[in-house]
């Protein structure tokens, strides 16, 4: 299981998170998603700890804690739902080309 860390500063880096969470145990991994278009971090991360006890200690200590000018939201990560966040609809609107325009080749 992993921990969801939300409301992160856009200046945060993986090493920053690893350092903070290592105070509560072994950090197995840190995933810091980056926006594909802008290249900047998306404001949340997932941290995997060595044990459930370590996860619980980190959640207890860090949820609502102020860090880098932000009040953190820290809790157990929920499993990704089937079909993604858009319910499997593909996100297309207005026809087969998905953008409402024609492509010329």
C-alpha distance (Angstrom), angle and dihedral (degrees) to the residues before:
residue distance angle dihedral
X1 . . .
X2 3.76 . .
X3 3.78 139.2 .
X4 3.80 124.8 -112.8
X5 3.80 113.6 -140.3
X6 3.80 114.3 -167.3
X7 3.80 139.1 179.0
X8 3.81 91.8 40.0
X9 3.76 123.9 167.9
X10 3.80 113.3 -102.0
X11 3.81 86.6 -126.5
X12 3.83 94.1 63.4
X13 3.82 120.8 117.4
X14 3.81 131.9 -163.3
X15 3.80 92.5 -105.6
X16 3.82 90.5 54.4
X17 3.81 91.0 55.8
X18 3.79 93.2 43.3
X19 3.79 90.6 53.3
X20 3.82 94.4 49.7
X21 3.81 95.5 45.1
X22 3.82 93.8 43.7
X23 3.82 87.2 70.3
X24 3.83 85.9 72.8
X25 3.82 99.6 43.3
X26 3.77 144.2 -65.4
X27 3.80 115.0 -17.4
X28 3.80 108.6 -147.1
X29 3.81 96.9 -178.7
X30 3.79 144.9 -13.1
X31 3.80 122.6 -152.2
X32 3.79 115.2 -167.0
X33 3.83 108.7 -178.9
X34 3.80 116.8 -142.5
X35 3.82 125.8 -151.9
X36 3.82 109.1 -109.9
X37 3.78 94.3 -142.8
X38 3.80 102.4 42.3
X39 3.81 101.0 26.3
X40 3.80 91.6 -136.1
X41 3.79 125.7 121.6
X42 3.79 115.2 -88.8
X43 3.81 98.1 -130.9
X44 3.79 99.1 -102.6
X45 3.80 139.2 72.5
X46 3.78 144.1 -175.5
X47 3.79 121.0 -128.1
X48 3.80 123.8 -168.7
X49 3.80 116.3 -156.0
X50 3.82 130.8 -162.1
X51 3.81 96.2 -108.6
X52 3.79 142.4 6.1
X53 3.80 90.1 -109.2
X54 3.80 90.1 56.8
X55 3.81 90.5 47.6
X56 3.81 90.8 50.9
X57 3.81 91.6 49.4
X58 3.81 92.2 49.9
X59 3.82 92.8 47.0
X60 3.81 91.8 48.0
X61 3.81 93.2 49.2
X62 3.79 100.9 39.1
X63 3.82 107.1 36.1
X64 3.83 106.6 109.9
X65 3.83 91.1 0.9
X66 3.79 115.2 141.1
X67 3.80 112.7 -118.0
X68 3.81 129.0 164.0
X69 3.80 89.3 -5.3
X70 3.82 95.0 -53.8
X71 3.80 135.1 101.0
X72 3.81 103.9 -123.9
X73 3.79 124.8 -133.6
X74 3.82 107.2 -149.8
X75 3.80 125.3 175.0
X76 3.80 143.3 129.8
X77 3.78 110.3 -63.1
X78 3.79 115.5 -115.6
X79 3.80 118.3 -132.0
X80 3.79 115.1 -98.6
X81 3.81 109.6 -97.0
X82 3.78 121.1 -121.6
X83 3.80 113.4 -93.4
X84 3.79 97.0 21.7
X85 3.76 129.3 -101.2
X86 3.81 96.3 -52.4
X87 3.80 95.4 60.3
X88 3.79 94.3 -109.6
X89 3.80 93.9 -70.3
X90 3.78 93.5 126.0
X91 3.79 93.7 -127.1
X92 3.81 94.0 -105.4
X93 3.75 122.7 142.8
X94 3.75 134.9 -177.5
X95 3.78 105.9 18.9
X96 3.75 143.5 -33.6
X97 3.80 99.6 -52.8
X98 3.81 93.9 60.1
X99 3.79 95.6 -139.6
X100 3.78 106.1 61.4
X101 3.81 93.4 -116.5
X102 3.77 137.9 93.5
X103 3.75 124.3 -114.1
X104 3.75 121.0 -140.4
X105 3.76 117.7 -152.8
